[in-house]
Amino acid sequence: MIRIFFLPIATGMAALTIGGATISQASADDEAAAFDENCTTCHIEGDIPQWREQFPNTDDGRERLDTFLQDHHASDADDRALIITYIEKAL
Ligand code: HEC
């Protein structure tokens, strides 16, 4: 009785957790991948807090970062959007 009751619940929970993680991680993975591909040749994660001081998470800060990155190793608009989100989430 215990096994029959326990297994379907355990399986259902695992499926839910995996489903949720997959959905929310897909874009976070894209953001991390864009940062890795374009930035980590020269930078480390530890650079980000300093950038956030220069380019705060406001409309103005985001715009200035976007303009800066157009000429700084992120000319692709899609990559740039992912990278900016990645930097914003890092703090
Ligand atoms: C080829 C090497 C290289 C790559 C690739 C690179 N950077 Fe830089 N970046 C530098 C150097 C050098 C500086 C100036 C010195 C410093 O602040 O570390 C700099 C400075 C910065 C600054 C500070 C700007 C300022 O006004 O002081 C930011 C923000 C930044 N980079 C973000 C990025 C991001 C995001 C990426 C990925 C899209 C990236 N960088 C890719 C070399 C690079």
Backbone and ligand atoms as CSV (ligand in chain L), in Angstrom:
chain,resi,resn,atom,element,x,y,z
A,1,MET,N,N,0.831,-1.213,0.000
A,1,MET,CA,C,0.000,0.000,0.000
A,1,MET,C,C,0.862,1.259,0.000
A,2,ILE,N,N,1.870,1.237,0.818
A,2,ILE,CA,C,2.720,2.430,0.925
A,2,ILE,C,C,3.415,2.721,-0.409
A,3,ARG,N,N,3.915,1.659,-1.035
A,3,ARG,CA,C,4.618,1.865,-2.305
A,3,ARG,C,C,3.704,2.438,-3.374
A,4,ILE,N,N,2.514,1.829,-3.458
A,4,ILE,CA,C,1.584,2.274,-4.497
A,4,ILE,C,C,1.216,3.742,-4.296
A,5,PHE,N,N,1.064,4.126,-3.039
A,5,PHE,CA,C,0.682,5.506,-2.730
A,5,PHE,C,C,1.856,6.466,-2.971
A,6,PHE,N,N,3.035,6.024,-2.605
A,6,PHE,CA,C,4.198,6.926,-2.598
A,6,PHE,C,C,4.749,7.197,-4.001
A,7,LEU,N,N,4.872,6.149,-4.800
A,7,LEU,CA,C,5.556,6.306,-6.087
A,7,LEU,C,C,4.917,7.318,-7.031
A,8,PRO,N,N,3.604,7.255,-7.241
A,8,PRO,CA,C,3.027,8.238,-8.175
A,8,PRO,C,C,3.258,9.671,-7.703
A,9,ILE,N,N,3.198,9.898,-6.410
A,9,ILE,CA,C,3.396,11.262,-5.912
A,9,ILE,C,C,4.840,11.698,-6.142
A,10,ALA,N,N,5.780,10.818,-5.817
A,10,ALA,CA,C,7.193,11.161,-6.005
A,10,ALA,C,C,7.470,11.444,-7.479
A,11,THR,N,N,6.931,10.618,-8.352
A,11,THR,CA,C,7.158,10.798,-9.784
A,11,THR,C,C,6.547,12.110,-10.268
A,12,GLY,N,N,5.325,12.371,-9.798
A,12,GLY,CA,C,4.659,13.601,-10.206
A,12,GLY,C,C,5.448,14.818,-9.767
A,13,MET,N,N,5.977,14.814,-8.564
A,13,MET,CA,C,6.738,15.959,-8.066
A,13,MET,C,C,8.019,16.157,-8.856
A,14,ALA,N,N,8.674,15.052,-9.175
A,14,ALA,CA,C,9.915,15.164,-9.943
A,14,ALA,C,C,9.635,15.786,-11.306
A,15,ALA,N,N,8.554,15.349,-11.925
A,15,ALA,CA,C,8.218,15.869,-13.250
A,15,ALA,C,C,7.928,17.364,-13.170
A,16,LEU,N,N,7.179,17.759,-12.149
A,16,LEU,CA,C,6.864,19.183,-11.988
A,16,LEU,C,C,8.131,20.007,-11.796
A,17,THR,N,N,9.005,19.517,-10.924
A,17,THR,CA,C,10.230,20.254,-10.629
A,17,THR,C,C,11.086,20.378,-11.882
A,18,ILE,N,N,11.228,19.274,-12.599
A,18,ILE,CA,C,12.059,19.299,-13.792
A,18,ILE,C,C,11.448,20.237,-14.831
A,19,GLY,N,N,10.091,20.145,-14.990
A,19,GLY,CA,C,9.424,21.016,-15.950
A,19,GLY,C,C,9.657,22.475,-15.613
A,20,GLY,N,N,9.491,22.842,-14.357
A,20,GLY,CA,C,9.674,24.230,-13.926
A,20,GLY,C,C,11.094,24.692,-14.132
A,21,ALA,N,N,12.044,23.848,-13.768
A,21,ALA,CA,C,13.451,24.229,-13.884
A,21,ALA,C,C,13.817,24.433,-15.352
A,22,THR,N,N,13.294,23.560,-16.207
A,22,THR,CA,C,13.624,23.661,-17.626
A,22,THR,C,C,13.131,24.983,-18.202
A,23,ILE,N,N,11.887,25.326,-17.861
A,23,ILE,CA,C,11.316,26.552,-18.426
A,23,ILE,C,C,12.077,27.789,-17.936
A,24,SER,N,N,12.324,27.881,-16.623
A,24,SER,CA,C,12.936,29.109,-16.113
A,24,SER,C,C,14.433,29.152,-16.418
A,25,GLN,N,N,15.034,27.986,-16.609
A,25,GLN,CA,C,16.470,27.976,-16.872
A,25,GLN,C,C,16.802,28.251,-18.332
A,26,ALA,N,N,15.857,27.973,-19.228
A,26,ALA,CA,C,16.159,28.115,-20.649
A,26,ALA,C,C,16.692,29.510,-20.955
A,27,SER,N,N,16.010,30.562,-20.484
A,27,SER,CA,C,16.468,31.893,-20.828
A,27,SER,C,C,17.669,32.307,-19.981
A,28,ALA,N,N,17.700,31.868,-18.719
A,28,ALA,CA,C,18.871,32.181,-17.887
A,28,ALA,C,C,20.122,31.545,-18.486
A,29,ASP,N,N,19.969,30.349,-19.046
A,29,ASP,CA,C,21.101,29.691,-19.707
A,29,ASP,C,C,21.545,30.487,-20.933
A,30,ASP,N,N,20.569,30.994,-21.693
A,30,ASP,CA,C,20.898,31.802,-22.876
A,30,ASP,C,C,21.678,33.043,-22.469
A,31,GLU,N,N,21.234,33.653,-21.383
A,31,GLU,CA,C,21.904,34.876,-20.910
A,31,GLU,C,C,23.343,34.562,-20.499
A,32,ALA,N,N,23.500,33.491,-19.713
A,32,ALA,CA,C,24.845,33.119,-19.268
A,32,ALA,C,C,25.719,32.746,-20.464
A,33,ALA,N,N,25.124,32.045,-21.442
A,33,ALA,CA,C,25.889,31.625,-22.618
A,33,ALA,C,C,26.341,32.839,-23.427
A,34,ALA,N,N,25.456,33.822,-23.577
A,34,ALA,CA,C,25.825,35.023,-24.330
A,34,ALA,C,C,26.956,35.765,-23.629
A,35,PHE,N,N,26.884,35.845,-22.319
A,35,PHE,CA,C,27.954,36.500,-21.560
A,35,PHE,C,C,29.263,35.707,-21.722
A,36,ASP,N,N,29.168,34.385,-21.557
A,36,ASP,CA,C,30.370,33.542,-21.677
A,36,ASP,C,C,31.018,33.691,-23.050
A,37,GLU,N,N,30.181,33.629,-24.085
A,37,GLU,CA,C,30.728,33.646,-25.437
A,37,GLU,C,C,31.374,34.978,-25.788
A,38,ASN,N,N,30.783,36.067,-25.312
A,38,ASN,CA,C,31.216,37.383,-25.774
A,38,ASN,C,C,32.129,38.126,-24.802
A,39,CYS,N,N,32.109,37.771,-23.554
A,39,CYS,CA,C,32.750,38.623,-22.545
A,39,CYS,C,C,33.852,37.946,-21.740
A,40,THR,N,N,33.763,36.648,-21.518
A,40,THR,CA,C,34.668,36.044,-20.532
A,40,THR,C,C,36.082,35.790,-21.058
A,41,THR,N,N,36.309,36.087,-22.336
A,41,THR,CA,C,37.693,36.075,-22.801
A,41,THR,C,C,38.504,37.083,-21.989
A,42,CYS,N,N,37.874,38.192,-21.656
A,42,CYS,CA,C,38.590,39.291,-21.004
A,42,CYS,C,C,38.075,39.595,-19.595
A,43,HIS,N,N,36.837,39.230,-19.303
A,43,HIS,CA,C,36.243,39.609,-18.017
A,43,HIS,C,C,35.902,38.381,-17.189
A,44,ILE,N,N,35.695,38.613,-15.908
A,44,ILE,CA,C,35.180,37.573,-15.012
A,44,ILE,C,C,33.872,38.076,-14.406
A,45,GLU,N,N,33.101,37.145,-13.853
A,45,GLU,CA,C,31.842,37.498,-13.179
A,45,GLU,C,C,32.061,38.617,-12.162
A,46,GLY,N,N,33.204,38.576,-11.514
A,46,GLY,CA,C,33.504,39.537,-10.459
A,46,GLY,C,C,33.602,40.977,-10.949
A,47,ASP,N,N,33.664,41.181,-12.275
A,47,ASP,CA,C,33.687,42.545,-12.811
A,47,ASP,C,C,32.299,43.192,-12.748
A,48,ILE,N,N,31.262,42.355,-12.700
A,48,ILE,CA,C,29.900,42.847,-12.895
A,48,ILE,C,C,29.452,43.860,-11.823
A,49,PRO,N,N,29.705,43.620,-10.522
A,49,PRO,CA,C,29.252,44.605,-9.531
A,49,PRO,C,C,29.773,46.016,-9.806
A,50,GLN,N,N,31.003,46.104,-10.279
A,50,GLN,CA,C,31.576,47.407,-10.604
A,50,GLN,C,C,30.837,48.052,-11.788
A,51,TRP,N,N,30.503,47.235,-12.782
A,51,TRP,CA,C,29.755,47.749,-13.930
A,51,TRP,C,C,28.398,48.270,-13.509
A,52,ARG,N,N,27.806,47.553,-12.553
A,52,ARG,CA,C,26.470,47.961,-12.110
A,52,ARG,C,C,26.490,49.324,-11.436
A,53,GLU,N,N,27.623,49.697,-10.881
A,53,GLU,CA,C,27.732,51.040,-10.309
A,53,GLU,C,C,27.795,52.073,-11.430
A,54,GLN,N,N,28.516,51.746,-12.495
A,54,GLN,CA,C,28.639,52.670,-13.620
A,54,GLN,C,C,27.354,52.731,-14.443
A,55,PHE,N,N,26.701,51.576,-14.564
A,55,PHE,CA,C,25.490,51.473,-15.384
A,55,PHE,C,C,24.375,50.906,-14.516
A,56,PRO,N,N,23.751,51.738,-13.686
A,56,PRO,CA,C,22.746,51.219,-12.759
A,56,PRO,C,C,21.519,50.665,-13.484
A,57,ASN,N,N,20.735,49.895,-12.764
A,57,ASN,CA,C,19.571,49.233,-13.337
A,57,ASN,C,C,18.396,50.208,-13.450
A,58,THR,N,N,18.593,51.222,-14.277
A,58,THR,CA,C,17.539,52.196,-14.571
A,58,THR,C,C,17.452,52.301,-16.091
A,59,ASP,N,N,16.434,52.974,-16.603
A,59,ASP,CA,C,16.319,53.145,-18.053
A,59,ASP,C,C,17.589,53.782,-18.604
A,60,ASP,N,N,18.055,54.809,-17.902
A,60,ASP,CA,C,19.248,55.521,-18.359
A,60,ASP,C,C,20.480,54.618,-18.314
A,61,GLY,N,N,20.654,53.896,-17.213
A,61,GLY,CA,C,21.819,53.017,-17.072
A,61,GLY,C,C,21.826,51.932,-18.135
A,62,ARG,N,N,20.648,51.347,-18.371
A,62,ARG,CA,C,20.523,50.281,-19.366
A,62,ARG,C,C,20.844,50.820,-20.772
A,63,GLU,N,N,20.346,52.023,-21.060
A,63,GLU,CA,C,20.584,52.619,-22.363
A,63,GLU,C,C,22.068,52.900,-22.587
A,64,ARG,N,N,22.712,53.444,-21.557
A,64,ARG,CA,C,24.135,53.746,-21.694
A,64,ARG,C,C,24.942,52.463,-21.853
A,65,LEU,N,N,24.566,51.415,-21.123
A,65,LEU,CA,C,25.266,50.132,-21.260
A,65,LEU,C,C,25.050,49.573,-22.663
A,66,ASP,N,N,23.814,49.675,-23.152
A,66,ASP,CA,C,23.496,49.187,-24.494
A,66,ASP,C,C,24.359,49.912,-25.536
A,67,THR,N,N,24.449,51.224,-25.418
A,67,THR,CA,C,25.257,52.015,-26.352
A,67,THR,C,C,26.727,51.625,-26.253
A,68,PHE,N,N,27.210,51.497,-25.026
A,68,PHE,CA,C,28.613,51.113,-24.822
A,68,PHE,C,C,28.908,49.750,-25.462
A,69,LEU,N,N,28.014,48.783,-25.243
A,69,LEU,CA,C,28.298,47.413,-25.707
A,69,LEU,C,C,28.174,47.269,-27.224
A,70,GLN,N,N,27.458,48.201,-27.876
A,70,GLN,CA,C,27.385,48.140,-29.338
A,70,GLN,C,C,28.779,48.169,-29.956
A,71,ASP,N,N,29.659,48.944,-29.352
A,71,ASP,CA,C,31.037,49.041,-29.843
A,71,ASP,C,C,31.999,48.263,-28.971
A,72,HIS,N,N,31.487,47.478,-28.043
A,72,HIS,CA,C,32.355,46.758,-27.110
A,72,HIS,C,C,31.937,45.286,-27.063
A,73,HIS,N,N,32.216,44.582,-28.155
A,73,HIS,CA,C,32.134,43.120,-28.198
A,73,HIS,C,C,30.733,42.534,-28.135
A,74,ALA,N,N,29.697,43.366,-28.342
A,74,ALA,CA,C,28.339,42.803,-28.403
A,74,ALA,C,C,27.540,43.571,-29.453
A,75,SER,N,N,27.986,43.485,-30.706
A,75,SER,CA,C,27.315,44.240,-31.767
A,75,SER,C,C,25.968,43.622,-32.134
A,76,ASP,N,N,25.771,42.339,-31.832
A,76,ASP,CA,C,24.505,41.680,-32.138
A,76,ASP,C,C,23.442,42.082,-31.102
A,77,ALA,N,N,22.324,42.631,-31.584
A,77,ALA,CA,C,21.303,43.184,-30.686
A,77,ALA,C,C,20.709,42.119,-29.760
A,78,ASP,N,N,20.492,40.914,-30.290
A,78,ASP,CA,C,19.909,39.851,-29.467
A,78,ASP,C,C,20.867,39.438,-28.351
A,79,ASP,N,N,22.128,39.248,-28.726
A,79,ASP,CA,C,23.138,38.911,-27.715
A,79,ASP,C,C,23.227,40.007,-26.661
A,80,ARG,N,N,23.184,41.241,-27.145
A,80,ARG,CA,C,23.335,42.379,-26.241
A,80,ARG,C,C,22.194,42.415,-25.222
A,81,ALA,N,N,20.975,42.161,-25.678
A,81,ALA,CA,C,19.827,42.153,-24.773
A,81,ALA,C,C,19.997,41.066,-23.710
A,82,LEU,N,N,20.459,39.889,-24.135
A,82,LEU,CA,C,20.683,38.790,-23.185
A,82,LEU,C,C,21.760,39.176,-22.179
A,83,ILE,N,N,22.821,39.779,-22.666
A,83,ILE,CA,C,23.960,40.132,-21.809
A,83,ILE,C,C,23.555,41.208,-20.804
A,84,ILE,N,N,22.782,42.184,-21.263
A,84,ILE,CA,C,22.351,43.255,-20.354
A,84,ILE,C,C,21.448,42.677,-19.264
A,85,THR,N,N,20.560,41.782,-19.635
A,85,THR,CA,C,19.713,41.134,-18.628
A,85,THR,C,C,20.558,40.328,-17.662
A,86,TYR,N,N,21.558,39.647,-18.188
A,86,TYR,CA,C,22.445,38.853,-17.338
A,86,TYR,C,C,23.142,39.746,-16.316
A,87,ILE,N,N,23.634,40.882,-16.773
A,87,ILE,CA,C,24.332,41.813,-15.882
A,87,ILE,C,C,23.353,42.382,-14.849
A,88,GLU,N,N,22.131,42.686,-15.283
A,88,GLU,CA,C,21.133,43.221,-14.349
A,88,GLU,C,C,20.778,42.212,-13.270
A,89,LYS,N,N,20.678,40.955,-13.638
A,89,LYS,CA,C,20.285,39.936,-12.673
A,89,LYS,C,C,21.413,39.565,-11.726
A,90,ALA,N,N,22.631,39.935,-12.090
A,90,ALA,CA,C,23.791,39.447,-11.344
A,90,ALA,C,C,23.882,40.067,-9.951
A,91,LEU,N,N,23.198,41.179,-9.727
A,91,LEU,CA,C,23.281,41.778,-8.387
A,91,LEU,C,C,22.041,41.467,-7.582
L,1,HEC,C1,C,38.896,41.653,-25.906
L,1,HEC,C2,C,38.714,41.862,-24.486
L,1,HEC,C3,C,37.328,42.266,-24.004
L,1,HEC,C4,C,36.127,41.672,-24.270
L,1,HEC,C5,C,35.848,40.455,-25.145
L,1,HEC,C6,C,35.129,42.390,-23.512
L,1,HEC,N1,N,35.718,43.407,-22.814
L,1,HEC,FE1,FE,34.786,44.716,-21.568
L,1,HEC,N2,N,36.525,45.682,-21.259
L,1,HEC,C7,C,37.761,45.286,-21.731
L,1,HEC,C8,C,38.766,46.205,-21.242
L,1,HEC,C9,C,40.270,46.110,-21.523
L,1,HEC,C10,C,38.086,47.179,-20.480
L,1,HEC,C11,C,38.688,48.384,-19.750
L,1,HEC,C12,C,39.356,47.966,-18.494
L,1,HEC,C13,C,38.387,47.434,-17.497
L,1,HEC,O1,O,37.520,48.209,-17.027
L,1,HEC,O2,O,38.448,46.224,-17.160
L,1,HEC,C14,C,36.676,46.810,-20.490
L,1,HEC,C15,C,35.688,47.513,-19.837
L,1,HEC,C16,C,34.374,47.113,-19.744
L,1,HEC,C17,C,33.358,47.816,-19.003
L,1,HEC,C18,C,33.543,49.089,-18.210
L,1,HEC,C19,C,33.213,50.271,-19.090
L,1,HEC,C20,C,33.630,51.592,-18.501
L,1,HEC,O3,O,33.029,52.610,-18.913
L,1,HEC,O4,O,34.538,51.622,-17.679
L,1,HEC,C21,C,32.204,47.115,-19.144
L,1,HEC,C22,C,30.832,47.425,-18.572
L,1,HEC,C23,C,32.509,45.974,-19.981
L,1,HEC,N3,N,33.833,46.013,-20.348
L,1,HEC,C24,C,31.599,45.024,-20.338
L,1,HEC,C25,C,31.856,44.001,-21.223
L,1,HEC,C26,C,30.864,43.055,-21.644
L,1,HEC,C27,C,29.419,42.995,-21.137
L,1,HEC,C28,C,31.464,42.240,-22.547
L,1,HEC,C29,C,30.818,41.147,-23.369
L,1,HEC,C30,C,29.854,41.618,-24.336
L,1,HEC,C31,C,32.838,42.669,-22.676
L,1,HEC,N4,N,33.045,43.737,-21.858
L,1,HEC,C32,C,33.776,42.079,-23.514
L,1,HEC,C33,C,38.016,44.201,-22.542
L,1,HEC,C34,C,37.056,43.358,-23.084
